[in-house]
């Protein structure tokens, strides 16, 4: 099972737990909420997966190793944190194992530069841990990469099975929907999703995971090949944007200033 451990204002540290009570965590920006939950539920930490170097995704690693044992494996992009024991170098299958535990799960990872240059995502069975690359109804800011890189990265997620569950690292969905409704006011699936998420958030429930199928319907950042988006952007920016990468750049710029 996969469970969110809320951290800071709007981060989720995702914990993936098997039936033996062993768990891996993704992007532990803070150690204390993980330690609290694992103690309450009597769960052992078997490994750590990192998507990129930002402190709100890596800040808890050292304290977790100090608490649970410094022989716990840490997977992540090369150079993203000094504690990494399994640097990600080649796209493809991963074996998730520690000294005491082998995770019986199909695991893959591949690079998705754009938000940062070192960003990677993990697909564990049908669960996608996409860090700050893809959010529900949005995507990460381009701090380091180019629109071309981010476009290719999002395309690598867009082509996954529509049933793939999307575990993004932030609860940004409601704000993203408010922007998406400006861009695509007549998208019926988006309107429906806005109601669903508003009700969930009112009860303080996470809006995640979403699915790739849902994101394809409601997320304007996955609509860059759609000519309807081109028309909206052309009107907003008063410039032609025939290339999907250029549309992504303008859409991101619009959202950054929203
Ligand atoms: Zn980030």
Boltz pocket constraint, residues with backbone or C-beta under 6 A from the ligand:
constraints:
  - pocket:
      binder: B
      contacts: [[A, 52], [A, 54], [A, 115], [A, 132]]
      max_distance: 6.0
